[in-house]
Amino acid sequence: MHQLDDSTRTELEAAAFRRLLRHLDENKDVQNIDLMILADFCRNCLSKWLVAAAEERGTELDYETAREYVYGMPYSEWKDKYQMPATPEQLAALETRQQKKKAQE
């Protein structure tokens, strides 16, 4: 990737990001809590990263607009249709993950 010019690298990164969003959209059964447990990020994190990237470039992008882009619909709609209540096991696993992260800091 280092041999690529900045424009090409940015285009490839953007294409990979769009593919990640399509993959998440095609796998709505993967819950945000599962992503947080396994990878320490979720769809909401992607939304926040988009907002932060916009701010770094002097562009305004509000969080709800970013979430709608990431989720492919308003978050409230996605939540009603696809978000399942977290199980006790998921909550325990997330707590363990967060404790390990704090211990590493």
Secondary structure, 3 states (H helix, E strand, C coil): CCCCCHHHHHHHHHHHHHHHHHHHHHCCCCCHHHHHHHHCCCHHHHHHHHHHHHHHCCCCCCHHHHHHHHHCCCHHHHHHHHCCCCCHHHHHHHHHHHHHHHHHC
